[in-house]
Structures are given as C-alpha cells and as structure tokens.
C-alpha cells in the first residue's frame, strides 16, 4: 500500500459498509486478504494496531483483533508482541504468472474446465430449483405427513442420547431398518429378500450409481425405456455407458429383433408404473424379459418409485418377485410415500451380491443418517407408514379425479390423457404442432409448474408432445384455478397465438 497516497484505513473506509448484510468482520477480513493477494499490501508492510484501525473505522477493536488473528492463522500476516503485525511474503507460495499462462488449458467455451463426461452431465441436467406447487410432478403432499407420530418417535430417540447413532453407518445401513424394509416389501410388493439383501441408499439415483459401478464397465450397453426418467438416463450417460432407449407401448418395454440381437449388460425398467407415461408392463412381457436376461446373463434394475399409489386396484407385484435366476435388483425409496427431503431409499440385491453392495455403498458414499434410519425403522414398525400410505392414497385419488375433470371441462376428449390410473402425476398429450417446452416456460412465468414430455425422449423419431401434471401435492380446492391458467396457455399454443 503506497503510504504516500493514502493509508490502509483510508482505503478500507471506501469499501467497508457496516450497514450491509455481510458482517463487518467478514468484510474487513476479505478486504485485507485481497489487498495482500493483489500486492496492494506488500511483504513486510506493517498493519495499523488494532486499536488505531478500530478507531479510524469506527468499529469494535475485538472485530479487528479477530480479523488479524484469522489472517495470521491462514499465513497472510505474522504478529509479534510489542512489535506489531506484518504482511508475510507469500510470493513463494504463488505460481509463476508466466508459467501459469503458458500451462493454462485452451478455452473450451461455456463448459471450460469440465471433462467431456462432466459437460455431458451438466448439458443434460433437468433439475429445477422450484420443487413445489401446481402441478409439479412426482411430489407427494408433504403437508399430510404424520409429523406428530414422527416427532414423538424422534424425541424418544434423542432422549436416549444415542451416541452409537451419530457415527458413520455400518455397511448396508441400520440393521433394524433393513429388517423393517424387507418385511414391508415382502407384504406390500411381493419382493423376495431377507434383511441382509437390503442395502440402504439415499434414493434411486444412488442405487443406480452403485449398481452401474459394480456391474458395468464404461462402454457397456445399457437398455432404458423410451421415454424414461431424465435423472437416471443422465446418470448412465455421464458414467460412460452406451445407452440405448427401447420404445414402450401399452404393455411396457417393446423389444424389436434389432434390440434382441445385442444383449445389454444392464436393463433399467419401471414395470409397475412406467415413468413418465404410466403404463404397466404385462405379465407376458415380464416373463419374456426375465427369460431373455437369464439366457444372456443380463442384469435388470427395477425402479419401483411410486407403485404404492394405484387407484381402483391393488398395486401389482414386483418384477423381482418373479425372478428365479437372481438377476433383478429392486430399487425404491421413501421419497414418494413419505417426503422427498428424507433421502432414504433401498436396494434389494441378489444374496450373493449383498456383501459387495453393502461395502461399496459404505466405501463410495460414507453413509450416515443412522439417527434418521432408526426413527424410520420404528415409524414403520409401529404401522405409521402403512396407515399413511392408505390415507394419502385415498386423498390422491380424489385429486386425480379432480385433475381429470378439470382437463375434460376445458378440452373434452380432444386431448389424450396417459397414466392416470396410478402414481402422483398424469400426462396430458398435446397436438404434434405444439412445442411443449414453450408451453412449459410460459406456464412457469404464470405461476404453474409442469414438465414437457418431449424432454424425456432420446430418439427424435419417438418424441411426443405433452405435459406431465402432478396432482398429489395440490389441494383439492386449488386444482381448478391452477388448471384454468394452464388451459389458457395451452389454447394459445394450440391456436398458434404465440409471438
């Protein structure tokens, strides 16, 4: 700092804003640190005493002392009792500027610095920061969650001072929860598997990730449904796998002879409620898929994300329950049955793989959440999960009827409805000349959240235009008003009234 022009205090006063949201301590620390890094404060320069600087800036002396102490800890200054605080020479720790410029990688545009795999992940991302409101798909009504029961159990667990539940999780997860999940899946989904075959995860994404890491090599062929959930598809693509989408029809995944001639390493399916179109894989197709996997040694990952919610009939048994060859891995979570923020899921694997998968999850992700898993285990054991699912299933069924009635009130039978018999959403088909992405964007501006069906396809020739409409999280008395807004947007695009 050139003392002939102005002092450190003069310079700091230009930038320090004691009325800002950022605390004065953070501002002062950042300003002095940046001055050192930018060589405005040179090596050996003496900083004003804490008392003097505090007086010049009209701030508490303890604030300055705290900043000086932090800067000393991080190696920017050195202090000696009776001598003062001095800037340290950090030039030897900085890379040579010319060498840095010479070794800098060439510019690659917006994704500079990312690997090709990383760039592909970001380019294909479908995540949205808006996760609540009409008609966000895939979201349960978290306001209906039985908080009182959960809080009562949670209080009991914390009062026990559970030190053993505040450490990293053992391989596979909390043992009592694995037992409860195995029992629940056996009775509710006809899943065959003991507690030792259950590996706790944070959800479907982690289940797919660990399955592909243990069962596949980069370049391996993987089948997914067309259309399919973008999150799983993007995960597979970013893992370096050769992903082939197989179209679905009313009976589920429809394999052509060209597909059958090239057996994949892994097949990812949602047979009980295809996402996003909602059809159920027929028994004949299930048996054919299992037999094909047996003959060619393919693994099958069954994504059973929301099969508990089926209206007018009982949920169908799992594909895993039909498997006699030990080739199906069954993945699910509590995101739809309880609430997404819980981030607890499960993967049921063949017995001979259970040890490897349990160790892999622990090794890759260093799992914890034991206290949450222990609460959830008791929550299930006391019957709260089953009673909650029964109650909200009836609630969602009413909202589904209201959603369909709103569509028919505006459009009659002129627009197709797909997948309205189960789950938390339905798909509203749009005419082929309508751009569903533009409809989605305009609806969002008007306060309605929907997802465009076309974004779920890989093959351009298969694309259909449509909207995913989630109804589960929308109170019954708000469905009509929200759909009135959406219907206005849809009509504009159907009639071509867009600029």
FENVEN-V269534 format. One line per field, one symbol per residue. ss: DSSP state (~ for helix, > for strand, _ for the rest). burial: + if it has 16 or more other ideal C-beta (glycine too) atoms within 10 Angstrom, else -. A space follows every 50 residues. Layout:
# FENVEN-V269534
ss: ???
burial: ???
This chain:
# FENVEN-V269534
ss: _______~~~~~~~~________~~~~~~~~~~~~~~________>>__~ ~~~~~~~___~~~~~~~~~~~~~___>>>>___>>>>___~~~___~~~~ ~~~_____~~~____~~~~~~~~___________>______~~~__~~~~ ~~~~~~~~~___~~~_________~~~~~~~~~~~~~~~_____~~~>>> >__~~~~~~~~~~~~_____>>>>>>___~~~~~~~~~___>>>>>>>>_ _>>___~~~~_____>>>>_____________~~~~~~~~~~~~~~__>> >>>______>_________~~~_____>>>>>>______~~~__>>>>__ ~~~~~~~~~~~~~~~____~~~~~~~~~~~~__~~~~~~~~~~~~~~~~~ ~~~~~~~~~~~_____>>___>__>>>>>______~~~~~~~~~~_____ >>~~~~___~~~___>>>>>_____~~~~~~~~~~~~~~~~~~~_____
burial: +------+--++---+-------++-+++-+++-++----+---+-++-+ --++-++-+---++--++-++----++-------++++------------ ------------------+++-----------+++++++++---++--++ --++--+-------+---+-++++++++++++-++--++-+++-++++++ ++++++++++++-+++---++++++++++++++++++++-+-++++++-- -++-+---+----++++++++++++++++++---++--++-++----+++ ++++++++++----+++++++++---++++++++++++++-+-+++++++ --++--++-+++----+-+++++++++++++--++--++--++--++-++ -+++-++--++---+-++++++++++++++---+-+--++-++----+++ ++++++++----++++++++++++----+--++--++-++-+++-----
